[in-house]
């Protein structure tokens, strides 16, 4: 069995004495596609901030790639994509190439010229997400779904082994959501990238994920998609803390 990329043991965190995460224990196996679901305010974003080292747990321990998070220095192994397609300033004067190239800043350095090798790496990442024909297009001219692909390319330019995506389909239309999941499937199956996806779209996500985690302050569920979809509405309502309607996607 492969070593887990992420290991959280007995992790708790509170904001001003309000507990957000309560003794969380879970592992993210290498090569998996994990969907992280749960209600707003359930602690999903806090958990991601802990994994990215932006917050420190009040209790417990976190390991990344087998190392305690405080000693983990290979940040290029982790790519992160936030809800930028929903909030991006369309007036921002930058091309797709320029946006994706900022993903190499930590490796190349600020105010330094890119080598031919670096430029090829940027174009390769853009091509991976199917946006090569837009490489020199202003990003503000693209649709929300296209912009999200660009931000994924920015995360991919460092060849991460783990890609974390925080509600990436917010504000994206159905057709682009479908294409987005096709892209994730390719990254997971072909590129062998481990994925951690935060989403409310459980209907589509369960068709592609290998593992599902339901978080609402504590872990209420951690298992396979088929086990998650077999849960009753009463089970889900107990997990979420309010009534939940199960929505099926028929394709």
C-alpha positions, 0 to 999 in steps of 0.5 A, a space after each residue: 500500500 502506498 504511503 499517504 500524501 496527507 496524514 492528519 491525526 487528532 487535528 483540532 482548530 478554533 477561531 476565537 474559542 469557537 471550534 471549527 475542526 474537532 479531532 480530525 483524523 484522515 489520510 489522503 492516499 497517493 493516487 486518489 481523487 478525494 472529494 471533500 463535501 459538507 455544509 458552509 462553515 463546516 471547516 472545509 476551507 480551514 482544513 485546506 489552510 492547515 494543509 497549506 501551512 497557512 494555519 497551525 493546528 491547536 491540537 494534533 499533527 499533520 504530515 505531508 509526503 511523510 514529513 511533519 508539516 513544519 519540516 516540509 519544504 517541497 511546496 512545489 509538490 502541491 498545487 492549489 486552485 481557489 474560487 478565482 473564476 468567480 472573483 477574478 478582475 476581468 480588467 486585469 491586463 495579462 495574457 494567459 501565458 503571463 498568468 500561468 508563468 507566475 506559477 514559476 515565480 518561486 522557482 525562477 525568482 522575481 524580475 528575472 527573464 524566463 529561459 526557453 526551457 521555462 517558456 516551454 514549460 508554461 506552454 506545456 501546462 497551458 496545452 495540458 488544460 486545452 487552452 493553447 490556442 488562447 495562450 496570448 489572449 487577455 485572460 479577461 476576455 475568457 469565460 469563467 470556465 476557461 479562466 478556471 482552466 488557466 488557473 489550473 495550468 498555473 498550478 500544474 506548471 510546477 509538476 505538482 503531485 497533489 492538486 487541491 481545488 477549492 470550489 472551482 466550479 462556482 459560477 461556471 455553467 453546466 457545459 464547462 463544469 462537464 469539461 472541467 471534470 473531464 480535465 480532472 479525470 485526465 489529470 488523475 488517470 493519465 498524469 497520475 496526480 492526486 486530487 483533493 476537490 472541495 465541492 458542493 456538486 456531489 452529484 457530478 463529483 461522485 462519478 469521478 472521485 475514488 474517495 469521499 469525505 464529509 466534514 462538518 466540524 468532525 468527519 461524518 463520513 470517509 469512504 467510497 462514492 458508492 457507499 456515499 450515494 447509498 446514504 439516506 437523506 436522513 443520514 445526510 441531514 444528520 451529517 449536514 445539520 439540516 435537511 438535504 435533498 439528494 440530486 441525481 445527475 443523469 447523463 
